[in-house]
Amino acid sequence: MISHHYTMLAPFRPHPLVRGGHLQTIIGYYLSNPKTISQTKLHLVPLPDADKLVLCENRPSRKAGYPAVIVFMHGLGGHAESPYMLRLAEMFRHRGWIAFRMNHRGCGKGVGLARHLYHSGRSDDLSRTLMHVSKIYPGIPLIAAGFSLSGNALLKLLGEGRDPIPANLCGAIAVTPPIDLSKCAVALCKTSNYVYDLRFVRMLKDTIRERQMHFSDFPKIKFPLRMTLRDFDEMCTAPRNGFTSAEDYYTKCSAKQFLMGISVPTYLLASADDPFIPRTSFDDLPENQNLTVHITSSGGHMGFVASEKTPLGSYNWMDYAILRCAEEFVKEYVGVPELISGR
């Protein structure tokens, strides 16, 4: 289901030294990342339950042919300062975009500002974030880009129709989203994925300790020495967020069931060799003219390290695909032939 709108993308071919999903995932995370980004302005986004989110805004370094805004939303265990978030924001900023980087509850600069936990179904938080940005820039085309966990939440927001989305949201991009959470939890339990599972669990335990430190009435939770992400969801994510079990959480929050309802032009990028998002997650998807699904044969989880440099001059094919699709969304929205990148 690759729309004609994206046939202009140079095809992804994995680098010969970065073969397979695991290498693509690991090398892709660390490839050419800026240490810092200039001109960051912080925004507090209040939530109905008294928690607050922190948004990082980076203004463009040059004037574009037409102004546009993009909001990047990180994956599980990440934050606004994650390498790929900084890299992408800097790339868009240098092409004349206004770039926002979202911190989920209690992440990054939002540590201590959120008592509640974030999870794959927190589409309401994404709604609040996008509405906040739209209020600041109401007349400018807006793009949302969600990675992994945020990709699922973004697709859920767009398809479920429960929470508001901005009128100027002209496109959405979901990169390697776990749209079938139960299948992903099973995949993470495989021996070959032990390192990823261990890393996710360690980061999630840290979020609990952080809340116990900042909120004296936060419950004390005794974790077993060895536990999986699914165990964490059973012990914490589900009961702390009103679900009866981990499976209940996965069933209600998986975005796959909401894809038919998406009415905003959306690009979903995934890889067939993603270590912990099974290719079968994307079987039997509904036909929706607003949704383009692009599954590459390789690329890992948010890796996409290419065999040759992209037209942007790097091996980060994911960045190239996101920019080109974002440009196309804006171009179609405003009806202007050539915009932004100055190619």
WOVENLIN-V780989 format. One record per pair of residues at least 24 apart in sequence whose C-alpha atoms are under 7 Angstrom apart, sorted by the first residue. I is the first residue (numbers start at 1). GAP is how many residues later the second one is. D is the distance in Angstrom with one decimal. If there is no record, write none. Layout:
i:I gap:GAP d:D
i:I gap:GAP d:D
//
This chain:
i:1 gap:291 d:6.0
i:1 gap:292 d:5.5
i:1 gap:293 d:7.0
i:2 gap:290 d:5.4
i:2 gap:291 d:5.8
i:2 gap:292 d:5.7
i:3 gap:289 d:5.6
i:6 gap:319 d:6.9
i:9 gap:312 d:6.7
i:12 gap:294 d:6.3
i:12 gap:305 d:6.8
i:13 gap:293 d:5.5
i:13 gap:294 d:5.7
i:14 gap:284 d:6.6
i:14 gap:285 d:6.8
i:14 gap:290 d:6.8
i:14 gap:291 d:5.8
i:14 gap:292 d:4.6
i:14 gap:293 d:5.1
i:15 gap:290 d:6.0
i:15 gap:291 d:4.8
i:15 gap:292 d:3.5
i:16 gap:291 d:6.3
i:20 gap:253 d:6.8
i:20 gap:278 d:6.7
i:20 gap:280 d:7.0
i:21 gap:252 d:4.8
i:21 gap:253 d:5.3
i:21 gap:254 d:5.8
i:21 gap:277 d:6.5
i:21 gap:278 d:6.1
i:21 gap:279 d:3.8
i:22 gap:253 d:6.3
i:22 gap:278 d:6.2
i:24 gap:275 d:5.5
i:24 gap:276 d:5.0
i:24 gap:279 d:4.8
i:24 gap:280 d:6.2
i:24 gap:281 d:6.2
i:25 gap:275 d:4.8
i:25 gap:276 d:4.9
i:25 gap:277 d:6.1
i:25 gap:278 d:4.5
i:27 gap:276 d:6.9
i:28 gap:274 d:6.8
i:28 gap:275 d:4.0
i:28 gap:276 d:6.4
i:28 gap:277 d:5.8
i:29 gap:55 d:6.8
i:29 gap:274 d:6.4
i:33 gap:50 d:5.5
i:33 gap:51 d:6.9
i:33 gap:54 d:5.5
i:34 gap:52 d:6.5
i:34 gap:53 d:5.8
i:37 gap:49 d:6.6
i:37 gap:53 d:6.5
i:45 gap:84 d:6.7
i:51 gap:62 d:6.0
i:51 gap:63 d:4.5
i:51 gap:64 d:6.4
i:52 gap:61 d:5.5
i:52 gap:62 d:5.8
i:53 gap:50 d:6.3
i:53 gap:51 d:6.3
i:53 gap:52 d:5.7
i:53 gap:57 d:6.1
i:54 gap:48 d:6.6
i:54 gap:49 d:5.5
i:54 gap:55 d:6.4
i:54 gap:56 d:5.3
i:55 gap:45 d:6.6
i:55 gap:46 d:5.8
i:55 gap:47 d:4.7
i:55 gap:48 d:6.1
i:56 gap:44 d:5.4
i:56 gap:45 d:5.0
i:56 gap:46 d:6.4
i:57 gap:42 d:5.8
i:57 gap:43 d:4.4
i:57 gap:44 d:6.5
i:58 gap:35 d:6.9
i:58 gap:40 d:6.1
i:58 gap:41 d:5.2
i:58 gap:42 d:6.2
i:59 gap:34 d:6.4
i:59 gap:39 d:4.9
i:59 gap:40 d:6.5
i:60 gap:33 d:4.3
i:60 gap:34 d:6.1
i:60 gap:36 d:4.8
i:60 gap:37 d:5.3
i:60 gap:38 d:5.4
i:61 gap:32 d:5.8
i:61 gap:33 d:5.3
i:61 gap:35 d:6.3
i:62 gap:32 d:6.4
i:62 gap:33 d:6.9
i:62 gap:34 d:5.2
i:63 gap:33 d:5.2
i:64 gap:31 d:6.7
i:64 gap:32 d:4.4
i:64 gap:276 d:5.0
i:65 gap:274 d:5.5
i:65 gap:275 d:5.1
i:66 gap:273 d:6.1
i:66 gap:274 d:6.0
i:67 gap:29 d:7.0
i:67 gap:30 d:6.4
i:67 gap:73 d:6.5
i:68 gap:29 d:5.4
i:68 gap:30 d:6.3
i:68 gap:72 d:5.6
i:68 gap:73 d:5.1
i:68 gap:74 d:6.1
i:69 gap:28 d:5.7
i:69 gap:29 d:4.7
i:69 gap:30 d:5.9
i:69 gap:71 d:6.8
i:69 gap:72 d:6.2
i:69 gap:73 d:4.8
i:69 gap:74 d:6.2
i:70 gap:28 d:6.4
i:70 gap:29 d:5.1
i:70 gap:30 d:6.2
i:70 gap:72 d:5.8
i:70 gap:73 d:4.6
i:70 gap:74 d:5.7
i:71 gap:28 d:6.0
i:71 gap:29 d:4.6
i:71 gap:30 d:5.9
i:71 gap:72 d:6.3
i:71 gap:73 d:4.9
i:71 gap:74 d:6.0
i:72 gap:28 d:6.1
i:72 gap:29 d:4.9
i:72 gap:30 d:6.1
i:72 gap:72 d:6.4
i:72 gap:73 d:4.9
i:72 gap:74 d:6.0
i:73 gap:28 d:6.3
i:73 gap:29 d:5.2
i:73 gap:72 d:6.2
i:73 gap:73 d:4.7
i:73 gap:74 d:6.1
i:73 gap:77 d:5.8
i:74 gap:28 d:7.0
i:74 gap:72 d:6.4
i:74 gap:73 d:5.4
i:74 gap:76 d:6.0
i:75 gap:72 d:5.2
i:75 gap:73 d:5.0
i:75 gap:74 d:4.9
i:75 gap:75 d:5.6
i:76 gap:73 d:5.7
i:77 gap:123 d:6.4
i:77 gap:126 d:5.8
i:77 gap:127 d:6.9
i:79 gap:24 d:5.2
i:79 gap:28 d:5.5
i:79 gap:29 d:5.1
i:80 gap:28 d:6.3
i:81 gap:27 d:7.0
i:88 gap:231 d:6.6
i:95 gap:245 d:6.2
i:95 gap:246 d:5.4
i:96 gap:244 d:6.3
i:112 gap:99 d:6.9
i:112 gap:102 d:5.7
i:115 gap:96 d:6.2
i:115 gap:100 d:6.9
i:120 gap:29 d:5.2
i:120 gap:30 d:6.6
i:120 gap:32 d:6.2
i:120 gap:33 d:5.4
i:120 gap:133 d:6.6
i:121 gap:32 d:5.2
i:121 gap:132 d:4.7
i:122 gap:31 d:6.0
i:123 gap:30 d:4.8
i:123 gap:31 d:6.2
i:123 gap:33 d:6.3
i:123 gap:34 d:4.9
i:124 gap:39 d:6.0
i:126 gap:28 d:6.9
i:127 gap:36 d:6.3
i:127 gap:37 d:6.1
i:127 gap:38 d:5.9
i:130 gap:35 d:6.9
i:130 gap:36 d:6.6
i:131 gap:34 d:6.5
i:131 gap:35 d:5.6
i:134 gap:32 d:6.2
i:138 gap:30 d:6.9
i:139 gap:29 d:6.9
i:140 gap:28 d:6.7
i:141 gap:27 d:5.4
i:141 gap:28 d:6.3
i:141 gap:29 d:6.1
i:141 gap:189 d:6.3
i:142 gap:26 d:5.7
i:142 gap:27 d:4.6
i:142 gap:28 d:5.8
i:143 gap:26 d:5.9
i:143 gap:27 d:6.1
i:143 gap:28 d:5.0
i:143 gap:29 d:5.6
i:143 gap:183 d:6.7
i:144 gap:27 d:6.6
i:144 gap:28 d:4.8
i:144 gap:29 d:6.2
i:145 gap:27 d:5.8
i:145 gap:28 d:4.6
i:145 gap:29 d:5.9
i:146 gap:27 d:6.3
i:146 gap:28 d:4.9
i:146 gap:29 d:6.3
i:147 gap:27 d:6.0
i:147 gap:28 d:4.9
i:147 gap:29 d:6.5
i:147 gap:30 d:6.5
i:148 gap:27 d:6.0
i:148 gap:28 d:5.2
i:148 gap:29 d:4.3
i:148 gap:30 d:6.2
i:149 gap:28 d:6.1
i:149 gap:29 d:6.5
i:151 gap:24 d:6.0
i:151 gap:26 d:4.6
i:152 gap:25 d:4.9
i:152 gap:26 d:5.8
i:152 gap:27 d:5.5
i:152 gap:102 d:6.9
i:152 gap:103 d:5.5
i:153 gap:102 d:7.0
i:155 gap:100 d:5.8
i:155 gap:104 d:6.8
i:156 gap:99 d:4.7
i:156 gap:102 d:5.9
i:158 gap:104 d:5.2
i:159 gap:99 d:4.6
i:159 gap:100 d:5.3
i:159 gap:101 d:6.6
i:159 gap:102 d:4.2
i:159 gap:103 d:4.2
i:160 gap:98 d:5.4
i:160 gap:101 d:6.4
i:170 gap:94 d:6.5
i:170 gap:95 d:6.8
i:170 gap:159 d:6.2
i:170 gap:160 d:6.6
i:170 gap:163 d:6.2
i:171 gap:93 d:5.9
i:171 gap:94 d:4.9
i:171 gap:95 d:5.7
i:171 gap:158 d:5.5
i:172 gap:93 d:6.4
i:172 gap:94 d:4.6
i:172 gap:95 d:6.3
i:173 gap:93 d:5.7
i:173 gap:94 d:4.8
i:173 gap:95 d:5.9
i:174 gap:93 d:6.3
i:174 gap:94 d:4.8
i:174 gap:95 d:6.3
i:175 gap:93 d:6.0
i:175 gap:94 d:4.9
i:175 gap:95 d:6.2
i:175 gap:127 d:6.9
i:176 gap:93 d:5.8
i:176 gap:94 d:4.5
i:176 gap:95 d:7.0
i:176 gap:125 d:6.3
i:176 gap:126 d:6.3
i:178 gap:99 d:5.9
i:179 gap:75 d:5.1
i:179 gap:76 d:4.8
i:179 gap:77 d:5.0
i:179 gap:102 d:6.7
i:180 gap:74 d:5.1
i:180 gap:75 d:7.0
i:180 gap:76 d:6.2
i:180 gap:101 d:5.7
i:181 gap:69 d:5.1
i:181 gap:73 d:5.6
i:182 gap:65 d:6.8
i:182 gap:68 d:5.5
i:183 gap:95 d:7.0
i:184 gap:92 d:5.6
i:184 gap:93 d:5.2
i:184 gap:94 d:6.7
i:185 gap:44 d:7.0
i:185 gap:45 d:5.9
i:187 gap:89 d:5.2
i:188 gap:88 d:5.5
i:189 gap:39 d:6.9
i:193 gap:82 d:6.9
i:197 gap:31 d:6.2
i:197 gap:32 d:6.1
i:200 gap:29 d:6.8
i:201 gap:27 d:6.5
i:201 gap:28 d:5.6
i:259 gap:27 d:6.9
i:260 gap:26 d:5.8
i:260 gap:28 d:5.9
i:262 gap:28 d:6.6
i:263 gap:27 d:5.9
i:264 gap:26 d:6.1
i:265 gap:25 d:4.6
i:265 gap:26 d:6.2
i:266 gap:24 d:6.0
i:266 gap:25 d:4.9
i:266 gap:26 d:6.2
i:267 gap:24 d:6.0
i:267 gap:25 d:4.8
i:267 gap:26 d:6.2
i:268 gap:24 d:6.0
i:268 gap:25 d:4.8
i:268 gap:26 d:6.0
i:269 gap:24 d:6.3
i:269 gap:25 d:5.0
i:269 gap:26 d:6.0
i:270 gap:24 d:6.3
i:270 gap:25 d:4.7
i:270 gap:26 d:6.5
i:271 gap:24 d:5.1
i:271 gap:25 d:4.8
i:271 gap:26 d:6.0
i:271 gap:27 d:5.4
i:271 gap:28 d:5.4
i:271 gap:29 d:5.9
i:272 gap:24 d:6.1
i:272 gap:25 d:5.0
i:272 gap:26 d:5.8
i:273 gap:24 d:6.7
i:273 gap:25 d:5.3
i:273 gap:26 d:6.7
i:273 gap:27 d:5.3
i:274 gap:25 d:6.9
i:274 gap:26 d:4.0
i:274 gap:27 d:4.9
i:275 gap:25 d:6.3
i:275 gap:26 d:6.7
//
